[in-house]
């Protein structure tokens, strides 16, 4: 039987699952105006403080008539924390159609790793491919190889990377967006394993020295206990704070450690994880701050885990943070890492090092990239995976949970 090959690839501008936001402008305390913000953007590439999230849709047709898909996407807070600038969908689609499509026609669909590695060789002008392009292409390559081999994408990853993982569903982490109260109820009722994210991205959500944030954490803990009488339902409380806790404490680490101890007490009886509690402004400064903060927290009687996000974008960044002992968990933010093969390498490296593995991404992603992420998370034994796309809560939960269920139906 003839091995399937790539017979056609096309790309066109699409639409992401949410909006991209100018984090620097929002963190400065700009005023909300309905769903938007008043004021001018400060991060390069933004037309407004909140813009529709871009995407580029990729389709690959195989020689045996099957269709594989992948979507190029950026994260919500693009252009900060060491991340690439926002991309132009039309420019990316044109590049894919004119530069990449001719190069991959006739490529055999026998190895995802071989196809993905080509993304590391291709250039965007004088630079490596932007991470959004590599992410979209490798989604399509993985899907195409899985179709050609009549297997799930998860099975392809398990075999090609020898992950040694027995496929099983991964704990879902749902994100509330700005509906940080009603959305919590929806998460609890659906028994989400990690919640609520909280979108703590501006000073007004933190309060003087974090007092409002501590009260919110306490409310979430009380709400879980109120809505669930099941003793076995013990979700992990995970809050993404975008460096705002550090700002509330004047970026003084002893003050921040004390605040996080209060957070840990407020979260009881549940475990708590704090993502990006402080922002150092550079990768090196971030590693130093997180390392010292983690040391101070170990002196506390309250167990609070800290999670790296900003400034920890690539596989190289992840290794630097881990080597320095700066994290309890790493947010492997898939669109920032780039090619899916690098995300796999990051997850396997973290498992080898005994560091928590949060396979995340962004609300700006699409249904296609979300389903691929669910399968990769399963194949690599991630500790938790982001429910995406969008900020509607229910949609992301059902897309991710149902995809993991399909994998189990096909492989067990």
ZAMARGU-4260 file (C-alpha; in steps of 0.2 Angstrom, whole numbers, plus 5000, padded with zeros to 4 digits):
<rodrens>
0) 5000/5000/5000 | 5007/5017/4995 | 5011/5028/5010 | 5000/5044/5011 | 5009/5061/5007
5) 5004/5079/5007 | 4995/5084/4991 | 4989/5101/4996 | 4991/5114/5009 | 4982/5131/5010
10) 4980/5144/5023 | 4969/5159/5026 | 4965/5172/5040 | 4954/5166/5054 | 4948/5171/5071
15) 4954/5167/5088 | 4944/5162/5103 | 4944/5179/5112 | 4954/5195/5112 | 4972/5200/5114
20) 4975/5213/5127 | 4989/5226/5131 | 4994/5219/5148 | 5006/5234/5151 | 4992/5247/5148
25) 4979/5237/5159 | 4991/5234/5173 | 4994/5253/5174 | 4976/5255/5180 | 4967/5260/5164
30) 4948/5262/5165 | 4936/5249/5159 | 4923/5254/5146 | 4910/5241/5144 | 4920/5226/5137
35) 4934/5237/5132 | 4946/5250/5140 | 4948/5268/5139 | 4965/5275/5133 | 4979/5272/5121
40) 4989/5256/5119 | 5007/5256/5125 | 5013/5239/5118 | 5019/5238/5100 | 5007/5231/5087
45) 4991/5235/5096 | 4978/5246/5088 | 4968/5247/5104 | 4970/5241/5122 | 4959/5226/5118
50) 4959/5219/5100 | 4951/5203/5092 | 4963/5189/5093 | 4971/5184/5076 | 4972/5167/5069
55) 4977/5158/5053 | 4968/5143/5048 | 4978/5129/5039 | 4972/5114/5030 | 4982/5100/5023
60) 4974/5087/5011 | 4983/5070/5010 | 4985/5060/4995 | 4972/5048/5001 | 4959/5062/5002
65) 4959/5065/5021 | 4960/5083/5028 | 4971/5089/5043 | 4969/5105/5051 | 4980/5117/5062
70) 4978/5135/5068 | 4991/5148/5070 | 4987/5158/5086 | 4995/5171/5098 | 4992/5172/5117
75) 4981/5185/5125 | 4995/5195/5132 | 5006/5196/5117 | 5021/5207/5116 | 5026/5207/5134
80) 5036/5196/5146 | 5048/5191/5133 | 5035/5186/5120 | 5034/5190/5102 | 5024/5204/5095
85) 5006/5201/5088 | 5006/5195/5070 | 4996/5200/5055 | 4985/5185/5049 | 4985/5191/5031
90) 5004/5192/5031 | 5006/5175/5039 | 4993/5167/5027 | 5002/5174/5012 | 5019/5167/5018
95) 5012/5150/5021 | 5004/5149/5004 | 5018/5156/4995 | 5034/5150/5004 | 5029/5134/5014
100) 5016/5125/5004 | 5027/5122/4989 | 5041/5115/5001 | 5030/5102/5009 | 5020/5095/4994
105) 5024/5077/4992 | 5031/5075/5010 | 5028/5058/5017 | 5017/5056/5032 | 5027/5043/5041
110) 5035/5054/5055 | 5028/5069/5065 | 5045/5073/5072 | 5053/5074/5055 | 5040/5086/5048
115) 5040/5096/5064 | 5059/5098/5064 | 5058/5107/5047 | 5049/5121/5055 | 5066/5124/5065
120) 5075/5126/5048 | 5063/5138/5039 | 5065/5156/5041 | 5054/5172/5042 | 5065/5184/5033
125) 5082/5183/5043 | 5074/5176/5059 | 5067/5159/5064 | 5048/5156/5061 | 5037/5165/5073
130) 5031/5154/5087 | 5013/5156/5081 | 5017/5149/5064 | 5027/5134/5070 | 5012/5130/5082
135) 4999/5130/5068 | 5010/5120/5056 | 5015/5107/5069 | 4996/5105/5074 | 4992/5101/5055
140) 5007/5090/5053 | 5003/5080/5069 | 4985/5078/5063 | 4990/5073/5046 | 5002/5059/5052
145) 4989/5053/5064 | 4976/5052/5050 | 4988/5043/5039 | 4992/5030/5052 | 4974/5028/5058
150) 4979/5033/5076 | 4975/5046/5088 | 4987/5061/5089 | 4991/5056/5107 | 4996/5038/5101
155) 5008/5046/5088 | 5016/5057/5102 | 5018/5042/5114 | 5027/5031/5101 | 5038/5044/5093
160) 5044/5052/5109 | 5044/5036/5119 | 5034/5045/5133 | 5030/5029/5142 | 5013/5036/5147
165) 4998/5026/5149 | 4984/5037/5141 | 4972/5044/5154 | 4962/5061/5155 | 4972/5075/5162
170) 4965/5087/5176 | 4956/5102/5168 | 4960/5120/5173 | 4946/5132/5169 | 4948/5151/5168
175) 4935/5163/5173 | 4939/5179/5164 | 4932/5194/5172 | 4916/5184/5177 | 4926/5178/5192
180) 4911/5174/5203 | 4897/5167/5193 | 4910/5157/5183 | 4917/5149/5199 | 4899/5141/5202
185) 4899/5134/5184 | 4916/5126/5187 | 4911/5119/5203 | 4895/5112/5197 | 4905/5103/5183
190) 4918/5097/5195 | 4933/5105/5187 | 4949/5099/5195 | 4958/5116/5195 | 4950/5133/5196
195) 4947/5148/5194 | 4961/5157/5186 | 4953/5173/5191 | 4961/5185/5179 | 4970/5195/5193
200) 4977/5207/5180 | 4975/5225/5187 | 4977/5234/5204 | 4959/5236/5208 | 4957/5217/5209
205) 4971/5215/5222 | 4967/5230/5234 | 4980/5238/5246 | 4993/5225/5250 | 4982/5212/5243
210) 4968/5213/5255 | 4954/5211/5241 | 4963/5197/5233 | 4964/5187/5249 | 4946/5190/5252
215) 4942/5183/5234 | 4953/5167/5238 | 4943/5165/5254 | 4927/5167/5244 | 4932/5154/5232
220) 4936/5141/5245 | 4920/5145/5254 | 4910/5143/5238 | 4917/5126/5234 | 4912/5120/5251
225) 4895/5127/5249 | 4891/5120/5232 | 4899/5103/5235 | 4896/5091/5249 | 4906/5078/5241
230) 4922/5074/5251 | 4931/5067/5237 | 4929/5084/5227 | 4944/5094/5232 | 4950/5105/5217
235) 4966/5114/5217 | 4964/5133/5218 | 4975/5141/5205 | 4976/5160/5202 | 4985/5170/5189
240) 4990/5186/5195 | 5001/5194/5181 | 5013/5202/5193 | 5000/5212/5202 | 5004/5205/5219
245) 5021/5211/5218 | 5016/5228/5214 | 5004/5228/5229 | 5018/5224/5240 | 5030/5237/5233
250) 5040/5222/5225 | 5047/5218/5242 | 5049/5199/5243 | 5047/5198/5262 | 5030/5207/5260
255) 5025/5196/5246 | 5029/5180/5255 | 5019/5186/5270 | 5004/5190/5258 | 5005/5173/5250
260) 5005/5165/5267 | 4989/5174/5270 | 4983/5167/5253 | 4987/5150/5258 | 4977/5151/5274
265) 4962/5159/5265 | 4962/5144/5252 | 4961/5131/5266 | 4957/5116/5265 | 4962/5117/5247
270) 4979/5117/5239 | 4984/5134/5231 | 4995/5139/5216 | 4999/5157/5212 | 5005/5160/5194
275) 5017/5175/5191 | 5016/5183/5208 | 5029/5196/5203 | 5037/5203/5187 | 5055/5206/5186
280) 5055/5214/5169 | 5068/5202/5162 | 5071/5184/5162 | 5086/5185/5173 | 5078/5196/5186
285) 5062/5185/5185 | 5072/5169/5189 | 5081/5178/5204 | 5065/5185/5211 | 5055/5168/5209
290) 5070/5158/5217 | 5071/5169/5232 | 5052/5170/5234 | 5051/5151/5234 | 5065/5150/5247
295) 5055/5162/5258 | 5039/5152/5256 | 5047/5136/5261 | 5050/5144/5278 | 5031/5147/5280
300) 5020/5134/5288 | 5007/5136/5273 | 5010/5127/5257 | 5009/5139/5242 | 5015/5133/5225
305) 5022/5146/5213 | 5020/5145/5194 | 5031/5152/5181 | 5023/5160/5166 | 5030/5177/5159
310) 5048/5176/5155 | 5047/5157/5154 | 5042/5155/5136 | 5054/5144/5127 | 5061/5127/5131
315) 5078/5136/5135 | 5069/5148/5147 | 5060/5133/5155 | 5077/5124/5158 | 5084/5140/5166
320) 5070/5142/5178 | 5071/5124/5183 | 5090/5124/5185 | 5088/5139/5197 | 5075/5131/5207
325) 5063/5145/5203 | 5047/5136/5201 | 5035/5123/5208 | 5026/5122/5192 | 5029/5128/5174
330) 5015/5135/5163 | 5021/5127/5146 | 5012/5140/5136 | 5010/5131/5120 | 5009/5146/5107
335) 5024/5154/5115 | 5034/5138/5115 | 5031/5137/5096 | 5032/5120/5088 | 5022/5106/5097
340) 5038/5095/5097 | 5046/5108/5108 | 5031/5108/5120 | 5033/5089/5121 | 5051/5090/5125
345) 5047/5103/5138 | 5034/5092/5147 | 5045/5077/5146 | 5060/5087/5153 | 5049/5094/5168
350) 5043/5076/5172 | 5061/5070/5172 | 5066/5085/5184 | 5051/5082/5195 | 5043/5099/5192
355) 5024/5102/5190 | 5018/5102/5172 | 5004/5114/5168 | 5001/5112/5149 | 4992/5128/5146
360) 4990/5141/5132 | 4977/5155/5130 | 4959/5159/5129 | 4964/5166/5111 | 4966/5149/5104
365) 4954/5139/5093 | 4944/5123/5095 | 4957/5115/5083 | 4972/5120/5094 | 4962/5115/5110
370) 4959/5098/5104 | 4977/5095/5099 | 4983/5102/5116 | 4971/5089/5125 | 4979/5075/5116
375) 4997/5081/5118 | 4994/5084/5137 | 4987/5066/5138 | 5002/5059/5129 | 5015/5067/5140
380) 5006/5065/5157 | 5004/5083/5161 | 4997/5087/5178 | 4984/5099/5172 | 4978/5106/5155
385) 4970/5123/5151 | 4951/5122/5146 | 4951/5133/5131 | 4947/5142/5120 | 4937/5158/5125
390) 4932/5164/5142 | 4915/5157/5142 | 4920/5142/5154 | 4907/5130/5148 | 4914/5129/5130
395) 4932/5126/5134 | 4927/5113/5147 | 4917/5103/5135 | 4929/5104/5120 | 4944/5098/5131
400) 4935/5085/5141 | 4926/5077/5127 | 4941/5076/5116 | 4950/5067/5130 | 4935/5055/5131
405) 4936/5052/5113 | 4954/5047/5115 | 4950/5035/5129 | 4936/5027/5118 | 4948/5024/5104
410) 4963/5018/5114 | 4956/5008/5129
</rodrens>
